[in-house]
Amino acid sequence: MAHRPRPSRERALRQIERHAFEVGPALPAWQLTPLERQLLDGTATVVTDLKPVTTALHQAAPAVGEYRLSTR
């Protein structure tokens, strides 16, 4: 293999074109186990429960580039 100190855009595009036809077989639909389903449902619940908290934090936080001097 030849040493190439810098990546070549043209070489990368040729490699993609060369392997574009290698799609492979389609995977069957993944059946979730009860534990996986419970984890997904729990994650969705946590995300929806945290939405009001993150909204309040964004409102309290200073805008980007803004500096707030402490009054204490």
FENCORNOR-V980920 format. One record per residue. SS is DSSP state (hx for helix, st for strand, lp for the rest). PHI is phi in whole degrees, -180 to 180 (NA if undefined). D_CENTER is the distance of its C-alpha to the mean C-alpha in whole Angstrom. Layout:
BEGIN
ss=SS phi=PHI d_center=D_CENTER
ss=SS phi=PHI d_center=D_CENTER
END
This chain:
BEGIN
ss=lp phi=NA d_center=34
ss=lp phi=-77 d_center=35
ss=lp phi=-79 d_center=33
ss=lp phi=-124 d_center=31
ss=lp phi=-67 d_center=30
ss=lp phi=-128 d_center=28
ss=lp phi=-67 d_center=26
ss=lp phi=-111 d_center=27
ss=hx phi=-63 d_center=25
ss=hx phi=-64 d_center=28
ss=hx phi=-63 d_center=28
ss=hx phi=-65 d_center=24
ss=hx phi=-65 d_center=25
ss=hx phi=-63 d_center=28
ss=hx phi=-66 d_center=26
ss=hx phi=-64 d_center=23
ss=hx phi=-64 d_center=26
ss=hx phi=-66 d_center=28
ss=hx phi=-107 d_center=25
ss=lp phi=-65 d_center=24
ss=lp phi=-81 d_center=27
ss=lp phi=-85 d_center=25
ss=lp phi=-80 d_center=23
ss=lp phi=89 d_center=25
ss=lp phi=-72 d_center=25
ss=lp phi=-73 d_center=23
ss=lp phi=-82 d_center=22
ss=lp phi=-69 d_center=24
ss=lp phi=-60 d_center=22
ss=lp phi=-82 d_center=20
ss=lp phi=-91 d_center=23
ss=lp phi=-77 d_center=21
ss=lp phi=-76 d_center=23
ss=hx phi=-57 d_center=25
ss=hx phi=-66 d_center=23
ss=hx phi=-63 d_center=19
ss=hx phi=-63 d_center=20
ss=hx phi=-64 d_center=21
ss=hx phi=-64 d_center=18
ss=hx phi=-64 d_center=16
ss=hx phi=-65 d_center=19
ss=hx phi=-66 d_center=19
ss=hx phi=-64 d_center=15
ss=hx phi=-64 d_center=16
ss=hx phi=-66 d_center=19
ss=hx phi=-62 d_center=18
ss=hx phi=-64 d_center=15
ss=hx phi=-70 d_center=18
ss=hx phi=-72 d_center=21
ss=hx phi=-84 d_center=19
ss=hx phi=-57 d_center=18
ss=hx phi=-63 d_center=22
ss=hx phi=-67 d_center=22
ss=hx phi=-67 d_center=19
ss=hx phi=-64 d_center=21
ss=hx phi=-64 d_center=24
ss=hx phi=-66 d_center=22
ss=hx phi=-66 d_center=21
ss=hx phi=-71 d_center=25
ss=hx phi=-81 d_center=26
ss=lp phi=-75 d_center=24
ss=lp phi=-69 d_center=26
ss=lp phi=-65 d_center=25
ss=lp phi=-62 d_center=23
ss=lp phi=86 d_center=26
ss=lp phi=-94 d_center=28
ss=lp phi=-115 d_center=30
ss=lp phi=-110 d_center=32
ss=lp phi=-83 d_center=35
ss=lp phi=-66 d_center=36
ss=lp phi=-93 d_center=39
ss=lp phi=-86 d_center=40
END
